[in-house]
Amino acid sequence: MSYTFELPEVGEGVTEAELVKWTVAVGDVIAADQVVCEVMTDKATMELNCPEGGTVIELCGDEGDILEVHTPLLKLSQDGSAPAPVKEAPTAKVSTPVQTATPTPAPTPATPTLTPVSTPNPSGKVLASPAVRVYAKEEGLDLSGVTGTGKGGRITREDVRQQVDAPVSTPVHAQQIKAPPAIQVQATKDDQVVKIVGLRRKIAEKMLESVQRAPHFTYVEEIDMTDLVNMRGQLKSVAAEHGVKLTYIPFIMKALVRVFQDFPTVNAVMNEADFSMIVRGEVNIGIACDTPQGLYVPVIKNVEQKSILELAAEITDVTTRTREGRVQLSELQGGTFTITSVGNIGGRFATPIINHPEVAILGVNQIHDRPMVINGEIVARKMMYLSPSFDHRVIDGAVAARFISALKGILENPASLLLSLR
């Protein structure tokens, strides 16, 4: 007697998922409700439990595969028979790092030829599976302009193909750069092939989307952090009494809140659907966080309403939970601006990629001792470079320069933050 465990419906409106990791192998004897794999959708990453126990005789997919709901995941023998031979790893599908980061959609089962009928989508949201979204990106197509013929208005792969093939005139602002065809690179016997799956794949897709949609430019400014270094040094012990680790980021966040009052268009996101910019009333700052699983950006909401001490405590809490894999999905959404800091690692400045659909990101770099000329004398100062990137479609170079100049003025005179306290 055998049992086939199929990919269950893992979320409302989710029709497929990426197989990120197997936690069992052919020949393993598993118990009922044991975790057998990890999958990722465009909404969440989750572990799947097999409802039946038995001996694993077949794994029906490879890590990195996109599988449709209700297709087989694994097969079990429940009569004590020997497991089937281990499934051979396919060679033609092996992808190399970087060059083939775009996932290959799972094959669609053959169906009778029918005339598609458009079903209204009452929510007004774009409904499409991860594989369809990837396919649309490859073809340079904005899904917001595609009418879905699937259930509930869901956009299918065929809808995308027909839209791409249709000889229609596209407004200049909606045209996207079509990605070149993937380059196949053959690995030799001495090479190690690493499949790009799960979060690493999502990061790759997000970065590609950002640079394809937004023309980036980076503006570098030198900041004298001496006074802020001294201020933080005086306040560290006070923060420690409250159980809070005080870094420079909360000071920079409060300085940004002040500068956004004069430069509100930097605290904004792009609405690609109608090519408009939404200037946010709230200041929700994402903090790029390096984790063992990859890059996450937890968001600190309503920075304008919180003190430096409150921000420091919240940053420590959310970044710790992010690195431990306990962050909530809602805490990774809703950002209006992002800070990325590699100062604790090293490096003088970088050219960060914008966290699309935001229009700017601030690179915070290493503070280092430099000889500087102050009032005609050479003195040692604590210097740092800021290296923000901007979306040049909506942020001009002069605006960016004035924005960073205003931020520089506050960071070099941090006591000025007291003037805006309420």
N, C-alpha and C positions, 0 to 999 in steps of 0.2 A: 504494500500500500504506500502511495506517495502523496505528498501535499505540495502545492505550489503557492508561494506567498507572492501576491501581486502588490505593486506600488499603490498604496491607498490614496484616497483624496485627502491631501495634507493641508488644505485650506480652501476657503471659499473662492471660487473662480479660478483655482489653480489647476491646470490641466497637465502639467509636466514638472519634472524636477531634475536637478543635476545630482548624479551619484557622486558624492564627495569622497567617501571612505567606506571600505568594508571592515567590519570588526569580527568577521568569521571567515573561515576558509573551507574549501571542499574537504570533507572527512571529519569536520568538527561535529560533535554531538551537542546539540543545544537544547535548552529547556524552553518550555512555553513562556512567552512574554520576554524573552531575552533580546537585548539590543543586537541587531545584525548589521546595521549600516547607518551612515549619516548622509542626509540629502540636503540640498539647498534649493530654495525657490527664490523668486524675486521679492519675497516677503520675509523669509526667515530661514535659519539653519536648524535642523532638528534630527534627533535620533529616531529610528524606527524599530519597533519591537515586533518580532514574529509571534503571532498568537498561538502557533503550534510548536511542539517539540519534535526532535528527530535527528537524523544524520544528514548533514548537508551533502547533496550529491551533485549540485550544479549551481554556480553563480551566473546569473543571466545578464550581467553587464559589467563593464570595466569602469574603474574610477575615472570620472570626467565625462561619462556618457550622459546625454540628456534622454530621460525615459518618460514616456507618457503614462498618465494615471491608468491603472488597471492592467499594465503590462507586467509580465513575470519579473520578479526580483531574484528569487532563489527557489530551488526545489529541494524537498526533504524526502528521505526514505524513512518510513515509520514501521517497517516490518523487520528491521535488523539486518537487512541485506548490505553487502559491501558497497561503499560509495563508488560512483562512476569515476573514470579517470579525470584528473584535473584538466579544466578547460585551458587549451593552449592560448597563450597571449597573442593577439593579432599583431602582425608586423606592419601591415600597410597603414594602420591607423595611428601608429606611434607618432606623436608630435614632439617637436623640439621646443625648448624654452624660447620665449619672446616671439619668434616668427609666426607661430600658430596659436596665438592666445585666444582667437575667436572659436567658440565651441561649434562642433558639427551637429546640427539638429538631428534628432532621431527620425528614422524613416516613418512616413505616415502610412498606415494600413490602407490597402486598396479599398475604395468604396464605389458604389454605383454612381454613374454620371447623373448629377442632378443640377438643376438651375439654382444657383445660390439666391437666397432671399434675405434681404437686409432686415435684421431685428433691431428695434430701437434700444438704445442704451440709456435708460432713465437717469443714471448718475452723472452723465456727461464726461466721465473719466475714460481714459484710453485703456481698454481691456485687451491684453495680449499676453501670451506666455513668454517666458524668458527666451526661448529659442526663436520665436517670431520677432522679438525685439532685437535680438542679435542680427537676424537676417535683414531686418529693416535698416540697421546701422550700416551693415556691409553695403547695402544698396544706396545709402545716403538719403533715406526716406524718413520724413517726419510723420510718425503714426497719428498725430493729432488730426491730420487731414484725410485719413483713410476710414472708409465706412466698413464696419465689420459685418460679415455675413454669418458668423458663428453664433452659438447660443448666447442670448442676452446681449448681442451686439459685439461679441468677442471677435477681434481681428485674427484671421487665419493666415497661414503662409501663402495660400493662394490669393488672398486679398492683396497682400503686399506685392506678389509677383505681377498681378494684373495692373496695379497702380504704377509699378516701375515700367511696365511695357507700354502703358497708355501714353499716346503722343499729346501730352497736355503742356500748356505754358505755365511755368512756375515762377512766382515773384522772385526778384533777386534776393530778398532777405531770407527766403525759405530754402534757397538752393544750398545743398550741402556738398562738401568735397567727397567724392566717391573713393572709398579705400581701394588701394591697388590690390590685385589678386595676391593671395597668400603664397609665400615662397616656400617650396618644399626643400628642406636641407637634410641630407642623409647623414646619419651618425655612423661613425666607425666603431670597431670593436673595442677601442680604448675610451670611447666617450660614455658619459652617463646621461641618459635621457630622463628629464624631469617633466612630467605632465603638469600643465598649469590648470589647476582645478579649484573649485570652491571659492573662497574669499579672494585668493590671488587672481583668479579669472575675473571676478567682479571688479577688483581694483583696476585691472588692465582695461576692462571695458569702460570704466568711469574715466580713467585718464585719457583714453583715446577719444571719448566723446567730448571731453573738455577742450583738448587742443584742436579738434576738428571744428568745433562750433565757435570757439572764442579766440580771436587773434590776441595772443599774450604779448605784453611788454613788461619788463622789469625795471624798476627804478631803485637805485642804491643810494643810501644816505648814511653818513657817519654820525654817530650819536655819542656825546660825552656823558657817560653813565655814572660819573664819579659821585655826584650828589645822591642819586638814587641808590647806588651801592651803599653809601653811608646810611641813608635813611632805612633801608632794609636791614642793615646790620643792627641798628638801634631797636628795631621793632621785632626782630626774630624771637627774642626771648619773651616778649609780651605775647606773641602769637603762640609760642610753645606752651605758655601757661594755660592756654585754652585748648591745648592738644592739636594745634594747627601748624603745618609746615608752610612757611611763608616763602614763596618764590617771587621772581620778577613779573611773572605773567599777570597776576591780579592788578598790579600797578599799570601795566600796559593796557589791560582791558578797560580800566577806568579812564585812562587817558584817551583811549579810542572813543569811549562814550562822549567825552567832551568834544572831541574833534568832529565826530559825526554830526553834531549840532550845526556846524558850519559847512560840512561836506556830506549832506544826507545821501547823495546818490552813490556813495561808496558802500553804504550799508543797504544793499539792494540785491535783488535776484532778477534774472531774465525770464520772461515768459515767452518761450520760443514759439508757442502756438500762434500768437498774433504779433510777435516781434515787438514786445513792449517791456519796459523795465518797471518792476514793482519796488518802490522805495519803502522799506519796512519801517514801521513805527517803533517796533521793539528792537532791542539789540541782543541778538542770540549768537554768541561767539563759539564756534567750534574749535576744539583743541586737538590737533593731529596727534595721535597716540600710537606709538610703535608697540605692537604686541607679538607674542609668539605665533599668533594666527595670521598676522598681517597688519595693515594700516587701518585703524578705525578713527573716526572723528566724532567723539561725544560732544554734545552741545550744551553749553551753559546758558540757560534761558534768562531773559530779563536782567541782563548785566547792569542796566541803568538803575535798577531798584535795590542793588545789593552793595554792601560795604566791601572793602578790600579783604577784611578778615573772613566774611561770609564767602566771598569768591574763592579764597585760598582753601577753605575747608571743603567747598563743593568740588573744586578741581581735584584735590587729593582723593576724595571719595569716588568720583565718577571715573577717574583714570585708573584707580586701583581695581575697581569692579570691571572695567573694560579689559584690562590685562588678564584678569582672572576669568574672563568669559561670562560675567554675570550682568553685563549692561543690558538694559531694556531697549527694544527697538525704538520706542518713542524718544529715548535719550540720544539717538543718533540722527534725529530728524529735526527740521525746522531752523537750520542755521541761516544766518544772514551775512556772516563774515567768518573767516577762519584764520587762526594763528598756527603756524608750524615752527617749532623751535628745535634746532639741533645744537644749540649752544653748549649743552653739557657733553656732547660728543666731540665737538671741535668744528673747525671750518669758519672762515671769515664771512662769506656770503654765498647764497645759492639763488637759483631761479625757480621758485616753487610753481607748481601747476595749480590753477584755480579750481576750487571745489565747486564745479558746475552744479546748479545754475547761478551761484553767487558771482559777483562781478570783480571780486578782489580777494587776495590772500596776503597775509603779512608774514614774511620770513624773519625770524628772530635768531640772531647768531651769537657767536662766542664773545664774551666780554674779555678784553685783554689789555694788559698794560702797554701804554704807548707814550713816548716823549712828545709833548705838545707845547707850543708856544702860547703862553697865557700872559697878557700884559707885558710882552717883551721878554719874558723869562721862560726857559725850558723847564717844564715840570712833568712829573709822571701823572697820567690820567687813565681812568678806566674807560676804554673806548669799545664801541660796538657798532656793527653795520646792521641796518635794517634793509631787507631786500624784498619788498612787496612786488607782486605781479598784479596786473590789471587787465580787464577786458577792454581792448582798445575800441570796440564798437561803440561803447557808451562812456568810457572814461578817457578824456584827452590827457596828453602828456603834461600840459600845464596844470590841470586839475590835480593830477597825481602828485606833481612836485609840490604844489601848495599844501596838499593834504599831509604829506610826509613832513614838510617844513613845520606845520602846526603841531604835529605829533612830536617832532624833535624838540620844539620849544617847551612842551609840557614835561617830557621825560628828562630834559636837562635841568628843569626847575620843578621837581616833583612837589614841592611845597605849594605850588599854585593849584594843585588839586583840592586843597582845603577851601579855596574860594568858591567851589561849586557844591560843597557839602550842604545838605538840607536837614 
